[in-house]
Amino acid sequence: MPLNRRHFLLGSFLLGGGGLAVVAHQAVSRNNSLTQPLTSATPLPPPVVNTSTNVSGNSGAASPEPKVNNPAPPGLFAPVKKDVRIVVISDLNSSYGSTTYDPEVIKAVELIPGWQPDLILCGGDMVAGQSPSLTPEQVRAMWQAFDANVAAPLRQANIPFGFTIGNHDASGALGVRGQFLFQGERELATTYWNDPQHNPGLKFVDKYQFPFAYTFEQNDIFYLTWDASTAKITPEQKAWVEKSLASPAARSAKLRIAIGHLPLYAVSVGRAELGEILSDGEELRVLLERYKVHTYISGHHHAYYPAHKGQLQLLHSGILGSGPRPLLNSNLPTFKTLTVIDIDLGVGDTTYTTYDMKTMGLVDIKTLPRLIPGPNGTILRRDIEESDLTPEEKSLTFVPNS
Ligand SMILES: [Fe+2]
């Protein structure tokens, strides 16, 4: 694979008011051509301050509405805005039946408009179901709470909300007779998302099995979301995925992104086992690659890990809600994240800027493990190529219960 080394940004700056030293780091990828971090001796960039204004093209007078080139919430690092900006959040829920959200969820919702994204993508687990003891009233109350705390403020900010259904939203787990074990939760999730008042603002291409499996397009990007609320992508769904990705809408898009709750490969402690990753991870990766899907975005593992394997970028989007998990092959403490993806459509670059939601500093990709061996394959950190690995790293294998 040819390398297109682009820039990394590595430095430290002070958050206004907080006095908190943080490390900034951005990773850029051209399609699947990956970046290499600069050394720590690289000159540090100055903090980016959102003070620029645009001037009205008609009268030459200053616009009454200040408009920033690289928007970000006040005091936070401001990534360079490209053709399309997506904010990725995931795993918002607290304990079973909860109608409240952790402070990081509330903070993220407050901050998101400041980045001026074109789209939000949510990796699932928006509510805290999947317990047989929950009544329909409790499940309805959770979706109401999700709406009040998350969806409604983002609708009011006019930001489209793309999402995938998680196991705690409406699990597709089947019983011994092939019936849905959480049929009631699936119906209530369907009711919530089909209510016109809860319109997520997406330009649908195919509402096939909305909200479980559907496609939409925005800004020349084709998005496919599948029902990965369990480890099984059914043969019917695979056939629909193939048909969707072969469609003129998908083929003519400048970029294709897929999103599902369970990842193709394992990244976190306690989730590196059957049932916690898609059971046909390798086959599904090949399927996505065949149709030139650029990135697969997932949740469920409660740990942030930007990776790649083969031709496919893998964004394990981390968590905002309860229960962050340690990464495999790492001694890092747990942390919660939100990621801003900036996309250059001309060349197919994606740039991730990931914020630690406790400190609001940036996550330094170099602190993450260079590779993660899992039960169904090894994935590499986004900036690492196979040729970068040491013999020792190449010999690393997955150890169950590690
Ligand atoms: Fe989950």
Residues whose N, C-alpha, C, O or C-beta is under 5 A from the ligand:
A	BS01	LIG	D125 G166 N167 H168 H300
